[in-house]
Structures are given as C-alpha cells and as structure tokens.
Amino acid sequence: MTGTKATGQVAGPSDVDALAHALDRAWETASTLEPLSESVALSSPELAYRIQTRWSELRVTTHHDRVIGRKIGLTSRAMQQQMGVDEPDYGTLWASRHFPAPGGRAVLPSAVFVQPRAEGELAFLIGKPLRGPSVSTQEVLAATDAIAVSIEVIDSRITDFRIALTDTVADNASYGGVVLGPWSASALRSDLRTIGMTIDLDGEMAGQAAGAAALGHPAHAVAWLASRLDQLGTPLEPGDIVLSGSLAPSIPVSRGAVFTVETHGFPPLCAVFG
C-alpha cells in the first residue's frame, strides 16, 4: 500500500492522511487494500475514525463530493458480537453514490463497486437540530420530518471483506451507495419497532425482518448517533439523512441482480445492478 507503513509496524496519527488517500484511491479505482488491522496494525477505533473523517474531507475538497447525511452500522447484537464491540459504528453518506429511484426503481452501475452487498433499512430525514449528550428516542422522532425505505449498498475496500472493527470504521463503515424511496411524514405515527420488511433477490424471497432489528428501535439507533456526534462537535442538523441500520442480514449482489424491499405502508423499492 503506497505511502503507508510496512507490515509489522503500527499506524499512528502521522499516518492518517496517507491511509485516507489510500482508501480514496481504492474507492476511485474499485480496488482493495489488505486489512489495515493487519498491514499497519490499526487497532484504535479513535484513529480509525480520524482516518474516516480525513477521507470524507478529501471527497469534498478533492472530488467536489457532498455530504448528505450519516449511516449507522453494527446495529444488531449478532454483528456486534462478531466484531467484539458493544455499540454500533457510523459513516458518512456521499452524494456521488446516492442513486435516484424514479418510480421506485434505481439502476446502479456495478462497475463502481468491489464486493457489494445490499441491505434494507429505514432512513430518517432530520428536520430540527439534534444536540445533547443523551438524545432520546422521543427527541429523535420529534426532530424527524419524514421516514423513507432505503436500500444501502455496503462495499468494502478491504480484500475479501476480511474486516476488523477498525477496518470498517476507517473504510467509512463500508459505505458503497444508497437508494431512497419516497419520504413519508405519516410513517412517524407508526410503531417503527414492528414495521415489517421483506427482501427479494431476483424475484425470490431472501429475508424478512422488523424495525426492532435496528438496535431495538430505528429511532433509538439514530439517538445513539446523535449523542455520539454531539460529543464530537458535529451534531445532526436539519436536512441530514440518517440510515438507521440494516433490518436483515446483508445479501451479496452482482451484475444483473434485482434487489427489492417491500415495507408495510411504503411502495416497493428496487435496485437493479446494471
């Protein structure tokens, strides 16, 4: 990996810029890097978040990308246990990988992805600032203008998805892209814990879940994020979009795949990988 320490040495603050540039090159070229947790012994989540932040700065300043919101990962207990953590992680949504879905159908260019997987989630459109060290679920619901069904493409710049927590954090929480359905204010009156979602891949049912899969309640996941970001001085603001976490296991997709989510109270949302 050009510009980084040799295998066997430990990444430190002086490596943040080089590692962010390496991840950005991998993003631009649809290529992978050896796990940073192995190649440069990246073991500090705090340092991994600094790399993620620096990479996001590069996207904006060098590629004229735009931040449209945040994504939450590791919201299921099973995934947290697999990663050896007791809380979620988060990343940034970049506009360059927001794929419009006119009529509920988006076409995604497979060539930009490395090893994509698709997930069904609920997205929150923040309407009021969310600040404070202990934001509550009710405060999130009161500050949210609308809810949408979303398809998140997770994708890893880490070879073979061989990731430890620090790998996925540095790699912008494995963000690949997002598709959003229509926004619904009336959905806020529903019990988001019990809202049901089914997932089809190429016309065959591939999974089903309820809103409670996202940290017990999707708004609870957003509350966790709001509190964490407030501590860092970057609170959620009006207009931010937040993906609240996958409701079912991610599903590998490839060119030609048709991934569809159907959620109670919303029209179907489909991503076609062209």
C-alpha positions as CSV (number, residue, x, y, z in Angstrom):
1,M,0.0,0.0,0.0
2,T,1.8,3.1,-1.2
3,G,2.6,5.8,1.3
4,T,1.9,3.7,4.4
5,K,4.0,1.9,7.0
6,A,5.4,-1.5,6.2
7,T,3.7,-4.7,7.6
8,G,4.6,-5.2,11.2
9,Q,4.7,-1.6,12.2
10,V,1.9,0.2,14.0
11,A,-0.2,3.0,12.4
12,G,-0.2,6.3,14.3
13,P,-1.6,9.8,13.9
14,S,1.0,10.7,11.3
15,D,-0.4,8.0,9.1
16,V,-4.0,9.4,9.0
17,D,-3.5,11.3,5.7
18,A,-1.7,8.6,3.9
19,L,-4.3,5.9,4.9
20,A,-7.2,8.2,3.9
21,H,-5.6,8.8,0.5
22,A,-5.1,5.0,0.1
23,L,-8.7,4.4,0.8
24,D,-9.7,7.1,-1.6
25,R,-7.6,5.6,-4.4
26,A,-9.2,2.3,-3.8
27,W,-12.7,3.9,-4.0
28,E,-11.9,5.6,-7.2
29,T,-10.4,2.5,-8.8
30,A,-12.8,-0.1,-7.4
31,S,-9.8,-1.9,-5.9
32,T,-9.0,-3.3,-2.5
33,L,-6.3,-3.0,0.3
34,E,-5.1,-5.6,2.7
35,P,-6.8,-5.2,6.1
36,L,-5.4,-2.1,7.8
37,S,-5.7,-4.0,11.1
38,E,-3.1,-6.4,9.7
39,S,-0.9,-4.4,7.3
40,V,-0.4,-1.4,9.6
41,A,-1.8,-2.9,12.9
42,L,-4.6,-0.3,13.0
43,S,-6.2,-1.2,16.4
44,S,-7.5,2.1,17.7
45,P,-11.2,2.9,16.8
46,E,-10.4,6.6,17.5
47,L,-7.6,6.6,15.0
48,A,-9.8,4.8,12.5
49,Y,-12.5,7.5,12.8
50,R,-9.8,10.1,12.2
51,I,-8.9,8.3,9.0
52,Q,-12.6,8.2,8.0
53,T,-13.0,11.9,8.7
54,R,-9.9,12.8,6.7
55,W,-11.2,10.7,3.8
56,S,-14.5,12.4,3.9
57,E,-12.7,15.8,3.7
58,L,-10.8,14.5,0.7
59,R,-14.1,13.5,-1.0
60,V,-15.4,17.1,-0.6
61,T,-12.3,19.1,-1.3
62,T,-10.6,17.0,-4.0
63,H,-13.6,15.4,-5.7
64,H,-16.2,18.0,-5.0
65,D,-18.5,15.4,-3.4
66,R,-21.1,16.4,-0.9
67,V,-22.1,15.1,2.5
68,I,-25.8,14.3,2.6
69,G,-26.0,12.5,5.9
70,R,-24.9,9.6,8.0
71,K,-25.2,5.8,8.2
72,I,-25.2,3.6,11.2
73,G,-23.8,0.1,11.1
74,L,-23.4,-2.8,13.5
75,T,-26.9,-2.3,15.0
76,S,-27.7,-6.0,15.5
77,R,-26.4,-7.8,18.6
78,A,-25.1,-10.6,16.3
79,M,-22.9,-8.3,14.3
80,Q,-21.6,-6.6,17.5
81,Q,-20.7,-9.9,18.9
82,Q,-19.0,-10.9,15.7
83,M,-16.9,-7.6,15.8
84,G,-16.3,-7.8,19.5
85,V,-17.9,-4.5,20.3
86,D,-20.9,-3.3,22.4
87,E,-22.1,-0.4,20.3
88,P,-22.7,0.5,16.6
89,D,-20.4,2.3,14.3
90,Y,-21.1,5.1,11.8
91,G,-20.1,6.6,8.5
92,T,-20.9,9.4,6.1
93,L,-23.2,9.4,3.1
94,W,-21.7,11.0,0.0
95,A,-24.0,12.4,-2.7
96,S,-21.9,10.8,-5.5
97,R,-23.3,7.4,-4.5
98,H,-26.9,8.4,-4.0
99,F,-28.8,6.7,-6.8
100,P,-32.2,8.2,-7.7
101,A,-35.1,5.8,-7.9
102,P,-37.8,7.3,-10.2
103,G,-40.9,5.2,-9.9
104,G,-39.3,3.2,-7.1
105,R,-36.6,1.7,-9.3
106,A,-32.9,2.6,-9.4
107,V,-30.2,1.4,-11.7
108,L,-26.8,1.1,-10.1
109,P,-23.6,0.7,-12.1
110,S,-21.9,-2.5,-10.9
111,A,-18.5,-1.3,-12.2
112,V,-18.1,1.2,-9.3
113,F,-18.4,-1.5,-6.6
114,V,-15.8,-4.0,-5.5
115,Q,-17.7,-6.7,-3.5
116,P,-21.2,-5.2,-2.9
117,R,-23.9,-6.4,-0.6
118,A,-27.4,-4.9,-0.3
119,E,-29.4,-4.2,2.8
120,G,-32.9,-2.9,3.6
121,E,-33.2,-0.1,6.1
122,L,-35.3,2.8,7.3
123,A,-34.0,6.3,6.6
124,F,-34.7,9.4,8.8
125,L,-34.9,13.0,7.4
126,I,-33.9,15.3,10.2
127,G,-35.9,18.5,10.4
128,K,-34.6,20.0,13.7
129,P,-31.1,20.0,15.2
130,L,-30.4,17.1,17.5
131,R,-28.0,18.1,20.2
132,G,-27.0,16.9,23.6
133,P,-25.0,14.1,25.3
134,S,-28.0,11.8,25.8
135,V,-30.6,12.3,23.0
136,S,-33.7,10.2,23.5
137,T,-35.7,8.1,21.1
138,Q,-38.7,10.5,21.5
139,E,-36.5,13.5,20.8
140,V,-35.4,11.9,17.5
141,L,-39.0,11.2,16.5
142,A,-39.9,14.8,17.3
143,A,-37.0,16.2,15.3
144,T,-37.6,14.0,12.3
145,D,-39.6,15.3,9.3
146,A,-40.2,12.0,7.5
147,I,-39.2,8.4,7.1
148,A,-38.3,6.5,3.9
149,V,-37.4,3.0,3.0
150,S,-33.8,2.7,1.8
151,I,-31.5,0.2,0.2
152,E,-27.9,0.6,1.3
153,V,-25.2,-1.0,-0.7
154,I,-22.3,-1.9,1.6
155,D,-19.0,-2.4,-0.1
156,S,-15.5,-2.9,1.3
157,R,-12.2,-1.6,0.1
158,I,-10.7,-4.3,2.3
159,T,-9.7,-7.5,0.5
160,D,-12.3,-10.3,0.8
161,F,-14.3,-8.3,3.4
162,R,-11.7,-9.5,5.9
163,I,-12.6,-6.8,8.3
164,A,-12.0,-6.0,12.0
165,L,-13.8,-3.1,13.6
166,T,-11.0,-0.6,12.8
167,D,-11.0,-1.7,9.1
168,T,-14.7,-1.0,8.6
169,V,-14.6,2.3,10.6
170,A,-11.7,3.7,8.6
171,D,-13.4,2.5,5.4
172,N,-16.4,4.8,6.1
173,A,-18.4,2.0,7.7
174,S,-18.2,0.0,4.4
175,Y,-20.3,2.6,2.6
176,G,-21.0,1.8,-1.1
177,G,-24.2,3.6,-2.0
178,V,-27.8,4.4,-1.1
179,V,-31.2,4.3,-2.8
180,L,-34.0,6.2,-1.1
181,G,-37.7,5.7,-1.6
182,P,-40.3,8.5,-1.2
183,W,-40.4,10.3,2.1
184,S,-43.5,9.8,4.4
185,A,-44.4,12.0,7.3
186,S,-47.3,9.8,8.2
187,A,-44.9,6.9,8.9
188,L,-43.8,8.7,12.0
189,R,-47.2,7.8,13.6
190,S,-46.4,4.1,13.1
191,D,-44.7,1.9,15.7
192,L,-41.4,1.6,13.9
193,R,-40.4,-1.3,16.0
194,T,-43.0,-3.6,14.5
195,I,-42.9,-2.3,10.9
196,G,-42.3,-5.3,8.7
197,M,-40.0,-5.6,5.7
198,T,-39.5,-8.4,3.2
199,I,-36.5,-8.7,0.9
200,D,-36.5,-10.3,-2.6
201,L,-33.4,-11.1,-4.7
202,D,-34.2,-11.8,-8.3
203,G,-37.8,-12.5,-7.6
204,E,-37.2,-14.9,-4.7
205,M,-37.7,-14.1,-1.0
206,A,-34.3,-13.6,0.6
207,G,-35.2,-12.3,4.0
208,Q,-37.7,-10.6,6.3
209,A,-37.4,-8.5,9.4
210,A,-39.0,-5.9,11.6
211,G,-37.9,-2.4,12.7
212,A,-36.8,-3.7,16.1
213,A,-33.8,-5.3,14.4
214,A,-32.1,-1.9,14.3
215,L,-30.9,-1.6,18.0
216,G,-34.4,-2.4,19.3
217,H,-36.0,0.6,17.5
218,P,-34.7,2.5,14.5
219,A,-35.1,5.8,16.3
220,H,-33.0,4.5,19.2
221,A,-30.2,3.9,16.7
222,V,-30.5,7.5,15.5
223,A,-30.5,8.7,19.1
224,W,-27.2,6.8,19.7
225,L,-25.7,8.5,16.7
226,A,-26.9,12.0,17.6
227,S,-25.4,11.7,21.1
228,R,-22.1,10.4,19.7
229,L,-21.8,13.1,17.1
230,D,-22.7,15.8,19.6
231,Q,-19.8,14.7,21.7
232,L,-17.6,15.3,18.7
233,G,-19.0,18.7,17.9
234,T,-20.7,17.7,14.7
235,P,-24.4,17.3,15.6
236,L,-27.1,16.2,13.3
237,E,-28.7,19.2,11.5
238,P,-31.8,19.9,9.5
239,G,-31.7,18.2,6.1
240,D,-29.4,15.4,7.2
241,I,-30.4,11.9,6.1
242,V,-29.7,9.1,8.5
243,L,-29.7,5.4,7.6
244,S,-30.7,3.7,10.9
245,G,-29.2,0.3,10.3
246,S,-30.0,-2.9,8.4
247,L,-33.1,-4.8,9.3
248,A,-31.9,-8.1,7.9
249,P,-28.5,-9.7,7.0
250,S,-26.8,-8.2,4.0
251,I,-27.0,-10.1,0.8
252,P,-24.2,-10.3,-1.8
253,V,-25.2,-8.9,-5.2
254,S,-23.6,-8.8,-8.6
255,R,-24.2,-7.5,-12.1
256,G,-27.8,-8.3,-13.2
257,A,-29.1,-8.7,-9.6
258,V,-32.5,-7.2,-8.8
259,F,-32.8,-6.4,-5.1
260,T,-36.3,-5.3,-3.9
261,V,-37.6,-4.4,-0.5
262,E,-41.3,-4.2,0.4
263,T,-42.2,-2.5,3.7
264,H,-45.6,-2.1,5.2
265,G,-47.0,1.3,4.4
266,F,-44.5,2.1,1.7
267,P,-44.3,1.4,-2.0
268,P,-41.7,-1.3,-3.1
269,L,-38.2,-0.1,-3.7
270,C,-35.9,-1.8,-6.2
271,A,-32.2,-1.6,-7.0
272,V,-31.1,-3.1,-10.3
273,F,-27.3,-3.7,-10.6
274,G,-26.5,-3.0,-14.2
